[in-house]
């Protein structure tokens, strides 16, 4: 929700509270029995105003907090994306690097889901990775999961194809599918544009981490439930209606007290 719309909604809610207050002001004219009506109507209007005017703004508070953090900090966010076999890896990487606000590729790894194999085959696979200069780290599970982090965050389809073919030809281990994880460092100012691009390309975003996202998550965690806020606004409507009902009597009493005090001062 943009700033103009938020301001309009806040103004509309204030107008509804002014209406409730005005109803309270009419109480002396239509009788004290109407206070019950003022309370009920104040509560209903407060609830309705909370649902239609305040709730949309309240739901956007985490994003607003994130935007403020972004202005204050202006740091980078790390976006973790997941690519399947169907994605064009080179095309995705190139377009990602061409996006405004792209800083670097922080981490790259890929996971191969294979058929199960024995411990002997596990040792052979690990020795193969160990003897190669292309891999930084790896984790091999006999249940059929092989995680590999290439050196210098450089990855290609040929690298994955070579491993899957080697697994099949040397040990009959079949690869069911592969998944590539990429951690891209994005300038916080351009995060929304980057996420929009990834969504348009049907690229799965696993997570977003950084000061802005942490602020958003923290705000969401600390915010009361929206229904609690709506009920509280209903109670606010009651209080404003009662204020309108009794403000004349209060001001009259205050005026009498003032005159009495002035009289005492003059007599002294």
N, C-alpha and C positions, 0 to 999 in steps of 0.2 A: 504494500500500500504506500502510495507516495505521500509527501508531506502535505500537499494541498488537501487531499482527501481526508487525511487524519485530522487536520484542523477543522474541516467542515463537520466531521463526525463529532468532534469534541464540542463545537459550538451548538450543534443540534442537541446533544445531551444536556448542555447547560440550559438551553431553551426549555427542555422538558422539565428540568428542575425549577426553573422560574415559574412555569405553569403550575407546578405542585405548590410552590410557595404562594402564588396568587390565590389558589384555592383555599389555602390556610388563612389568608387575610380576610376572606369572605365569611369565615366562621362566626364572628360576632354579629353579622347581619342575618345569617340564616339559622343561628342557634347552635348552642354547644353540642347538641346531639349529633350534629354533622361531623364532629371530630372523628367518629368511627369511620365515616365515609372518606374523610381526608386521609386517614391512616391506610385504609384499604387501597384507595386510588393511588396514594403516594408509593405504596409498595409495588403495585402493579406497574405503574409508569417507570419506577426505578428498575424493575426487572426487564421490562421491554426495552428501555433505553440502554441497559447494560448489554442485552443480547444483540441489538442492532447497531449500536453506536460505539460501545466501549470494547466489546469482545473482539472485533476485527483488529483494533489497535493493540489490544492486550496480546493477541496471538502473534503479532509482529514484533513484540518487545525483544525477543532474543535476537532477531535480525537487526533491530535498531541498536542493541547493545554491541553486536558484532561490528556494525558500521562505525560506531563511536570508537571502538578498540582499533579498528582499521585506520581511522584518522589519527589517533594518538600514536599508535605503534608503527603502522605502515610496513609491517614485516611480511615475510613470505609464508605461504601455506604449502603443505605437502599433500598432493592429491594422488591417491593410490587407485590405479585403474586396472581392470582385468580384461585381457583380450583372449578370445577363443580361437580355435583353428580357422574359423570363418572370417576373421578380421585380417585385413591387409596390414601386416606389421610395419613394413617400411613406410607405407603411405600414412599410417596413423602417427608414427613417430615424427615424420617430416612435417605434417600439418600441425602437430602439437608444438613442435619447435618453432613454427612460424607464427604461432599465436602471440598476440601482444601480452606481455607480462611473463612469458615463459623465461625461467632462469636456468634450469639445468635438470638433467635426469639424475636423481639421487641414488636410486637403487633399482635393479632389475633382477628378476628371477623367473624361473618357469617350473611348473610341476607336471610331471608325467604320471598319469593314472594307468597302471599296467596290470596284467594278470599276476597273481601271486607267484613267488619263486622261493627257492630254498636258500639257506644261509651261505652255501658254497657259491651260488650265483651272486649273492649280495657282495661277497668279498671280491669277486671278479669285477663287478661293476665299480666298486669303490677304488680298486687298484687302477682301473681304466681312467677314472677321473683324476686320480692322483698323478698318473703319468703324463697327463696332458697339461699344457700351459694355458688352456682356454678357460679354465674354471677356477673360481675363487673359493667356493665352498659348496658342499652338497650334503644331502641327507637321504639315505637309502633305507626304505622299509620293505621287508619281505612280504608285507600285506599287499603291496602293489602301488607304492607311492614313492616317487623319486623327485626330490626338490634340488634344483641346481641354480647357483648364482654364478654367472659368467664374470670373468675379469673385466675391469674398466666399464662395467655396465653396458657391454656391447653384446647384442643378441641378434640372431637372424633365424629365419625359418630353416635354412640349410643346417644350422647347428642342431636344431631340434630333430630334423629329419635324419641327420647322420646318427644321432643317438638312438632313435627309434629303430632304424634299420639295423644298427649294430646289435641292439638288444634282441631283435628277432632272429637275425642270421646266426648269432653266436650261442644263443641260449633258448631260443623259442619263446622269448618273453614278448607278448603282444601289447602294444600301447593302445589303450582305448581312446584316450583323448589327452590333449595338452592344454595348459592354461598359462598365460604369461601375465606376470604382475609387474607394473611399472610405477615407481614413485617419482612423480614429476614435481619440481619446486616451481610454484607459481607466485607471482607478486600478488599480495592480498587485494590490491585495487582491481585486479583483473580476474579474480576468482570466479565471479558469477558468469562472466563471458566464457570462461574456460569450461565451466560445468554445463552451460547451455550448448556449447559446441559438442561436448562429449555425449550429451543426451541426444542431440540431433543425429549423431553417428551411431546411436544404439550401443555405445561403449559403457560397460558397467563401471560405476564408480564405487569402489569398496569402502573407502573412507577418505575423510579430509581432516588433516591434523595441522595445528598451528595456533598462534595466539588468538586469532579471530574466531576460529571454530571452537576453541576451548572456552572462550567467553560466551559464545552462543550456547554451548552445552551446559555450562555452569548456570547461566541465566534460566534455561529451561528447567534445570534441576531444582533451583531455589524458588521458582515461581509457584504460588499457590494454585490449586486447581481452578479452572475457569469458572466452574459452577459456584465456588465459594465467593469469587469476585462478584458474580451476578447477584447472588443473595445479599452480599454486603451493599451493593448499589440499591437493592430494594429497600434495605434498612435505612440507607441514606435518604431515599425518597420519603420514608416515614418521618425521619427526623426533620427534614426540610419542611414537610407539611405541618408538623407540630410547631416548628419555629414560626411559620407564618400564622398559625392559629393563636399563639400566645405572645407574639412580639408586641402587639399593641398594648396589652396589659403590662408587659415588662417595661416598655418605654414609658408608660404612664406612671408606673411605680418608681422608675428611675428619675422621672421629672419631679415627682413629689418629694423623693429623697433629696434631690438637689436643692429644691426650694426650702426644705426643712433645714438643711445644713447651712444655707445662706442666711436663713433667719437666725440661727444660733450664732453665726459669726457676727451678724449686725448687732445682736443684743449684747454680745461681749464687748 
